[in-house]
Amino acid sequence: MNKDQLLYFVTGNEHKFSEVSELFQQKKINYDLIQLDINPIEIQADTLSEVASFKLKSIQNQVNGSFFVEDAGFFVDTPLNGFPGVYSSYVFKTIGNEGILRLIKDFGTSKAHFVSYFALYYTPSKKMFLFEGRVDGKVSSSIKGTQGFGYDPIFIPDENPAKTFAELSKKEKNEISHRGKALDKLIKFLKTH
Ligand code: ITT
């Protein structure tokens, strides 16, 4: 692998970019990661992998070099049967964490997970590759913590059941998160291709 190759992460979300760059630095990967805030097309589909793949293809002609996008979602399995899932962004903007807590307040237990899909367009092989990560846990009974973003203050991961994602440092979240796990796979790919 050549040193100082450029790799673009197309996202408008600064928090995502900062989590991803932290992991890139930690794993000592020989790429310069650059944030590109252009607007890919986000389709409404049933799965995040379809959304991520379409997002990638919609901007393929606009980026000169290898690049990736990510699509993530928050799924409340019990009692909301996976809602908000592919609607995570819209639901966060409309009812937010308070709204989710209100929806589930009469249920004693909850189960939830995050999923992340990275879609990479890799110029040496001119192909697209997908990497998935998932973290399981539950919904907190109240909003806790100030770090992270989105649904982090109401998600308690099974791997660290005393804290919400928003009470963890970026490094601690990356070690167990959906994004951290998917990114590990992407980084392994880059190191071996
Ligand atoms: P892009 O520009 O990369 O598309 P986005 O903010 O639109 O950024 P997504 O569509 O992938 O991101 O994510 C949908 C929503 O899910 C996002 O707006 C957050 O509210 C939530 N979300 C995603 N990852 C999260 C995480 O790690 N922690 C908490 N909430 C998260």
Residues whose N, C-alpha, C, O or C-beta is under 5 A from the ligand:
A	BS01	ITT	V10 T11 G12 N13 E70 D71 A72 G73 F74 S88 S89 F92 F149 G150 Y151 D152
